[in-house]
Amino acid sequence: MIVRARIAGIIEGDPVNAEGEIEMKDGATVKKFLKQADGKMGFKKPKYFRLSLKQGIAPTMLLNGDRLDMPEGLKTILTEGDEVTVLLPMAGG
């Protein structure tokens, strides 16, 4: 199945704004998506999707425009044509 991926914000002081399509196995979860997205989008170092969950401030995760509650949202099963968006905080405060 094909899932659209978007990530935007600041990670380790660098601005990030990328989008693409990722081929996943049927029944993949959001957690599995986050583990595979970096490699499939060509991010070798830094691995933006993985780092997004390890920052001091949690990212906003959207599935088809609807906010996912974390960490429960990581268990959500994706379907063909879904769009996962990771919005990283621009600044603390």
N, C-alpha and C positions, 0 to 999 in steps of 0.2 A: 504494500500500500504506500501511497505517497502522502507525506505530512509536510505542510509548510512550516518553516522555522523563521523566527525573527528574534533578534536580540538588539537592545539599544541601551546606552547608558555609559557609565565609566567603571572600568575595572583596572585596578592597580595603577590609577592615574592616567590611563589611556582611554580616549573615547572609542566606543564600539557602536557600530550601526551596520548590521548585516541581515540579509534575508536570503532564503533559498528553499529548495525542496529536498527532502530526505526520504529515501526509500527505507521502509521499516517492515518487519514481519507483522502479519496480522496478529492482533491481540497484544501488541506492545503497549506498555504503560508510559506515562509521562516520565517516570524515573528512568526507564530504559532509554527513552528518547534523549534525555539530558546526558546520559552516559555515551551515547553514540553520535550526538549532533556535532560535536567538535570535529571529529575525524571526517565525518561525511561532508562537512562544510569547509574542510581544509584548514582548520585551526589546529596547528601543531603546538605552538607555545606562544602565548599562553592559551590554555584551553578555556575559552570564555564561558561556555555553558556550565562546565563543572565549577569554575571559580565563582560563578554567580551565586551558588548556594553556600559558599564558604566565606563570604564577606560578613562584616560586622552587622550590616543592615540587610535584611532579607529582601530579595527582589519581588516585584509584583509579577505573578505568573497568570497569563490569560490563556484560555482555551476557547477558540472561536469568539473572542471578544469578551468572554465572561471570566471574572476573576476566580482563580482556584484557591481554596483555603489550604494552607500548608500546615503540617506535612501530609495531611490526608490526600491532598490533590495529586501527590506523586503516584498514587495507586490507580488513578483514573486510566481507563483503557481507551486508547486512541482508535479512530476509525479513518478510513480512506477520506482524504480531503480536509482533515482537521488542520487547524492552524494554531501552533503553540508560540506565544509571544512572551519573552522574558524582558521586563523593563527594570533596569537597574537604577538605584537612586543616584541623582546627579550631585547631591550634597547632603551631608547630615544636618541635623538641626533640631 
